[in-house]
C-alpha cells in the first residue's frame, strides 16, 4: 500500500478523480486517507471484517484505501437491493455493516459474532488486508470470494502508461478493482459516472477527453442502438476494452465501424484469479492471446484453466474450483488457433438437445445479425422428449410491431445458417432488459 501513497505524494497536484464534474487531486486523497485513518482508529475497527455499503465517489475510494492500510477485511457493496443485501451479509458473515460520510462513518449494525472461518482467521492473524467479492450470479447462486489484498496490489507496483479512464465497473467487481488500481498506480485520472446510460457516458467522454473506455458487450450494444455516439465528440478515445461476457461478432463489427481509430481489445478475467493481460488478434476479431506477469494458462479438454499469483484464498460458501496442482478451472470453453484462443461460452450454459450440444452464443450470433433484433438471450428449457429445447428471448427493434412476422423472419434466417437441432423451438418477445445492473446478460432464466 505504501507504494501508492508515495505515488500520490509525488503527483500531489495531478487530478486523481473526476466526480459529478468536480476534480479531486492526489493531495486531496492523501489528506482524506489520513482523516479516515483517525476515524478507523477512533472507532477501533482495525483488522475487522467490514461490510461496506458504498456509493461510488472519491470518499468511498479514499476509505477503501484507508481500510487496506489498516489491515481490514472489506466486503464492498454498491447496489442497494435490500433483498440481495440480506443474502450477501448472511453469506459473508461480517462483524460490522457501515456506511461512510465525508468525515465520519456510520455503523449500521454491529454483529457480536465469533470468527471461525479459516480464511478470515488467517488474514486477521497475519494482519493482512482482505477483499471479499461476489460472483455475478447471472447463471447460478452467488459465491463469496476471499482475496489477500496485498497479492492483488502487487500487480500494480510496476508503472505503466498514463491514460484518462472511465470507471465503468465499480470496486465491488474484479474489473472495477483492476481499473481503479491501474489508474491510481500510474497517477492517472479516473472519471466516475453516477449513471451508466449511453448518453451519460458519451457526455463524460466528450467533456473530460477520456482515452480508455473499459466496458461490456451489453453496454456497447446499447450504445449502438441508442445512437448517442452521433451526438458527442468521442474522438479522444484511444482504447475500448470489453469483457465479462461473450461478445457477438455483429456488435464488435459495428463498434469497430463507429470507432475506426480506436484499438478495441478483448479482456479476460475472473473474480477468483484477477484480470489477465490480453492482446486481440485485431480490433474486429474475437481471437486473443492471454497471459502476463503472474499468470499462466492451459487448455484441458477445450476448457480454459488459469494459474495466478493473485488467486483467491478460497470461497466462503462453495468447494474449491482449483485442481490439485493449483489451476483454476474457469468453466469456459475455448477454441485454439495459431497461439490465439476464442472464448465460445460457458460449459454450464451448453444445451443438450437429444444428445446434440448447442452453444447459446452460436445461436445468438446468428439471430443478432438481423436488424430487427435489438437484444437476445438463448437458453435451454426442459423437455420430456429431447431432454431440452432451445428457447430464444428477444427484444425487437421498437419499429417492429408484428411479432408473428418477426418470428417467421428469424426462423427463416436460422434455417439458412443453423443445424436443425440448434434452431429455437420457442420464441418469446419482451420489452424488459435482459441484463443486470452490471450490464451483463442474465442467463439464469
Protein Blocks (a to p, Z undefined) as FASTA:
>chain_A
ZZmmmmmmmmmmpcfbdcehiacdfklmmmmmmmmmmmmmmnopghiacdddddddfklm
mmmmmmmmnopacdddfblcfklmmmmmmmnopabdcdddfkbccdfbacddddfbfklm
mmmmnopacdddddeklncccddddddfklmmmmmmpccdddddddfbcckbfklmmmmm
mmmmnopacdddfbfcfklmmmmmmmnopabdcddfklmmmmmmnommmmpccklpmbdc
dehiacdfklmmmmmmmmmmbccddddddfklopcddddfblkbcbdceedehiacddee
hiacdddfkbcfbdfkbccfbdfkopacehpacddeehiacdfbdfklpcceehiacdfk
lmmmmmmmpmklmbdcddddddfklopacdddddddfklmblmlmmmmmmmmmmmmpcfk
lpcfbdcddfbdfbdfkopacfbZZ
